[in-house]
Amino acid sequence: MTRGRAATREERWLALALWVLAFAALWASEAAVGFTRDESFYFHAAETYSRWFQQLLHAPSQALTDAAIVRAWDYNHEHPALMKTLFGLSHLLFHDTLGWLRSATAFRLPAFALAALVPALTFLLGSAVFSRAAGLFAALSFLLVPRQYFNAELACFDMPIAAMWLLVVYAFWRALEDRNWGVLCGVFFGLALCTKHNALFLPFCLAPFALWRAWRTSEGHPAARLGMRRVLVLFAAVAGLYALLVLSLGPEGFQRKFFLLSPHTLLFVVLAVGSLGMLHFLNDEHAPTALALLPMATMAVFGPIIFYLHWPYLWHAPVDRTAWYLVFHATHNHYAWFYLGTLMREPPFPWDYVVVKTALTAPTSLFVPMVTGLGALAARGLLGLFARTREWVRTPSLAEVLVGVNAVASILIISPPNVPHFGGVKHWLPSMPFLGLLAGVAVARGCEALTGWLRERWPRVPLAAVAAPVFALLLLPALIALVRVFPYGTSYYSELAGGVPGAASLGMQRQFWSSNVTAVLPWINAHAPRNARVFLHEVTGFAFQHYQREGMLRADLRPGGIGDSDVAAYQYHQEFREHEFALWQAYGTRTPVTGLYLDETPQIIVYQRP
């Protein structure tokens, strides 16, 4: 329970082993995974960005002009560039230059590296805050969740932001005892901002803990309490002055007059220099209070700087283009989504969606410990609030509450009825490592209780002898489910849903993102006429090209529509049922020639024009 405890040598080696195991598993199995809609766009963006780096190397003065930057970086500028840049540079090195990897693998390699961080960091955090058994269970279980493993295979942002979120929280926790980690916390937060916009919510999850720790540590130290108040007054004053500028100039005027030499920039400089300077002097007065506040200062200072520097698209027009990026996500469009027999097209969406979706898509042997661990922590926290019941329980520590808050943070962010609800479980992946930790706590404590009971009869029973079969009993169903459904991860539903057929009967989205089409590509290659037009429903033009590039689809085949195609692979979606009816009419048949059926449940249905 030590706050900020560094990992032991053995824990570091085991964390490295977990990283290597996860990375190797993802790399070894990725070739079977199809190209999702989003991934195909990121492939294209990554290649475009990597060509800019080549231009930067050979003609730097030309590459640094705004015109050249916009040509290269304008594509897909609704997302930050860090991951796409890594995808592109990896492809440039390992595929284009060295020729070691196939194109898709080279793009995906950085995503594997970040996804593999999740089990390693989960183990390190869990071992220090709870126990090694809890950390190990959480680490092993994370990638056994089929939908999480599927997302880890993709050159997308959802698993990387889950890894970065976890990394920032781990650094924040370590920073409670180590100044270097306080600096790293700001750096990692900047990289998280460069990964996906989810990171914007991190300060709201962490600031209360920093303030509480600073308040507690400064108790009885007037100089420390005064220093803390000065730092907070500075933050409040800068925020107030920014608000005053917005009110006086209006949102458009504030944006238009925000340039390098402006009061807006001066306020940021004052905040950066002032907060770090105050913390330097506060460290001399009372180091624990300064340590508690350091992560918040470094996040506020390093975050925006790293975000600006990483993205060439912002260099010539940082304010306008950042504003566009923020507005895009604040007003994100709604995609149709099938949920419990209702086709959701627009808000309000049901509050229970995220919880129900998690319950139906996480293996039940893992979901039940998650609920148990979260419920036990919440109960301890609630009982600890009242003097009458406080003596019944052990009050949760700061670290335990930190884990609990981050276990529900992403879920609460997505749950409001006006927030777009789509994409399966990928939008609250940052919560899953922390839920896994709470599951690990519940399992580990159950193993300890069982070991204590057995020791009344056999005093020398080791905990490992009990934990090993319990772990296997809980992890094996998830592993079997992962193997059975792979590589169609978005189709997985748990025992609680009744599996894939039960979820279809419940009226749940059967799959999404079009990657399941890989199941029928061999049939199309074998039976489609020469130079045939093929309608691959929901498969983008970029993905069509990548299937051909990778040899998964015949080179002579051409993309077509419903009316002019010879073969059609329809992806079963409730919101697209009219496409299947249109195919019946255009092809003059209602009889499919083949398809992908998981447990007899239609996923991809192929029609051929007679």
Buried (B, 14 or more C-beta within 10 A) or exposed (E): EEBBBEBEEEBBEBBEEBBEBBBEBBBEBBBEBBBBBBBBBBBBBBBBBBBBBEBBEEEEEEBBEEEBBBBBBEBBBEBBBBBBBBBBBBBBBBBBEEEEBBBBBBBBBBBBBBBBBBBBBBBBBBBBBBBBBBBBBBBBBBBBBBBBBBBBBBBBBBBBBBBBBBBBBBBBBBBBBBBEBBBBBBBBBBBBBBBBBBBBBBBEBBBEBBBEBBEEBBEEBEBBBEBBEBBBEBBEBBEEBBEEBEEEBEEEEBBEEBEEEEEBEEBBEBBBEBBBEBBEEBBEBBEBBBBBBBBBBBBBBBBBBBBBEBBBBBBBBBBEBBBEBEEBBEEEEBEBBBBBEEBBEEEEBBEEBBBBBBBBBBBBBBBBBBBBBBEBBBBBBEBBEEEEEEEEBEEBBBBBBBBBBBBBBBBBBBBEEEBBBBBBBBBBBBBBBBBBBBBBBBBBBBBBEBBEEBBEEEEEBEBEEBBEEBBEEBBEBBBEBBEBBBBBBBBBBBBBBBBBBBBBEBBBBBBBBBBBBBBBBEBBEEEBEEEBBBBBBBBBEBBBBBBBBBEBBBEEBBBBEBEEBBBBBBBBBBBBEEBBEBBEEBBEBEEBBBBBBBBEBBBBBBBBBE
